[in-house]
Amino acid sequence: MKKPVLGITMGDAAGIGSEITVKSLLKPELYEKCVPVVFGDAGQIQRAVNLIDMAGKVEVHAIDHPSQAQPSPARIEVVDLHNVPADVPFGKVNAACGKAAYEFIEKAVSFTKDFSIHAVVTAPLNKEALHLGGCPYPGHTEILAALTNTKDFSMMLVGPNLRVIHVSTHISLRKACDACTKERVLKVIHLADDTLKLMGFDNPRVAVSGLNPHCGEGGLFGDEEIKEIIPAVEQAKKDGVNVFGPIAPDTVFHRAANKGEFDIVVVMYHDQGHIPLKVLGFSSGVNVTVGLPCIRTSVDHGTAFEIAGKGIADCLSMDTALDLGAKMAATRFKDKLI
């Protein structure tokens, strides 16, 4: 059976990225769905193997190209960049780790261009370390957009009972209000529809959240719904999208997650989407960057410096990110699988 190749970026070496990556790669069922290849530092992956008492049971094998990979639960294949100091301390912001985390992503993306890998699955990075290491971007989403020259993109979060996609993400709340234009809202509605079809939904039900309390109450609490959001929804309907809204933010998530009325909610700003999803499924959420020429999924948590190096990190979000990445890549690139 042909399977997609997944490039797993190791994230910040001072955090839990290498540990959760190794734990997920120990699971035999993963190899039925994909060919996983780590982009990172082989020494740090070996340190994670040792940390969880799997030394001697799992081989860490350095390679130069994903085509050389022959992974299994007993053999972790690493495109080794040799860019992390061997004795880097866990749990501390480190410029070298930030620089390396960016380089892992950059290398993985380079292999998506000729379909040597079909999806990038990212472990968490630390934004402060990233900036200290010379990377000017606020996070994975913006890095991937820059590396792939993508202008129309968005962040989607996927949980067990709720999916959300963002009109704006890493900008101030003041700027987020200005970002809710008809053009941007319409684009994100279409991104939601297209991406859910890759996930297996034939006719996705897309709900659009309002920006203001009670969707502005006819303009009493703000007019963004009247001027921007409603026109975007009406245009999307004309375009053939099965879209609803705008719906008041204090009810739309209940209707989507608890009543099952919608498959995804288009949210207007970062916390409007992150808070309900993380309340409902903090450990199992997955981050998806939509609009890219490649598939990108990620854990939906941070580097967890407070528990890094202790061997107790939960890999559930990484498991889910790998599963979703494999499914989306198999659908989108079915003619380019190995």
PyMOL commands that set and color helices and strands:
alter all, ss='L'
color gray80, all
select helices_A, chain A and resi 17-25+28-32+42-51+66-68+95-112+127-132+140-147+173-179+182-198+213-219+224-238+249-257+270-281+316-332
alter helices_A, ss='H'
color red, helices_A
select strands_A, chain A and resi 5-9+35-40+59-63+75-80+119-122+154-158+163-166+206-209+243-247+264-267+286-290+295-299
alter strands_A, ss='S'
color yellow, strands_A
deselect
rebuild
show_as cartoon
